[in-house]
Amino acid sequence: MQAIQTKYIGPRNVRGSRVKAWTPGGSSITLHWDSSKDSDDNHVAAARALCEKLKWDGRWIGGGTKCGSVFVCDDIHWRTEFVVAR
């Protein structure tokens, strides 16, 4: 089963806020935090961008954790679709 984790990275002296998505296998992507989106949408955007980078398809189910979000692939035979538990 494929999984993606995401987390918020606060601003630093040089960079603004970001959101990072990564896989247990070590692939990752980091996006600038989009203040026009809410927190869930920023985490979904990062997970979606990582799926596009890895050419992963499927229906992704997501939910919050203490440190961010986790998304798991429900079925790799569907086109990419995200469902976020709120």
N, C-alpha and C positions, 0 to 999 in steps of 0.2 A: 504494500500500500504506500502511496506517495503522500508526503506531508510537507507543509510549509509553515514556518513560524515567522512572526513579525514582531518588531518592537519599535517603540518610539525612542529616538536619540535626541536629547535636548541640545539647545544651541551652545556653541563654543565661541571662543574669541574670534576664530576665523570663519566658521561655518554656522549657518542657521540651523533650525530644527530639521530633522530628517526622520524617515521611517525605513527600517531595514527588513528585508525578507530573506530567509535562507532555508536550505534543505539540510536534513541530517547528513547528506553526502558532501556538503561543503560548498555548493553553489549558492551565490547570493547576489543581491542587488540592493542599492540604496537610492532612495528618491528624496528630493526636497519635500518638506512638509508643506502641503497646500492648505493655507489658512482659510480658503473658501470652502473647504470640505470639512465634514465632521471627522472625529477620530476613526470611527468604523470605516468610512469611505477612504481615508488615507491608508489604512491597513489593507483593505481590499485592493486598492490601486497598486500597492507594492507587491502583493501576492500575485495579482494578475500580470504585472510586468515581468515577474520572475517566470511565470508560466509561459509567457510569450518568448522570453529569452531561451528557455529550455525546450520550447516547442511541445509543451505538455497540454493535452486536451482533457476534458472531463468536467464533471459536475463537482464543484468544490463546496464543502460544508465548513463554515467557520464559526468560531466562538472565541470569547475572551478568556484570557488567563491573567494571572497576577502581573505578568511582565509584558503583555501584548495580546497577540491573537495566534491561533493555530488553525490551519486549514487542512482538511484531509480530502483526498479524491474519492468520491463515491463510485464513479464509473468512468473509466478511461475511454469509453466508446462514444461518449457524447461530446459535443462541442463545449468549449470552456464557458462555464456558467458559475456564478458565485451566489451562495445562499449564506447569509450571515444571521446567526441567532442573536437576537437582541433581548 
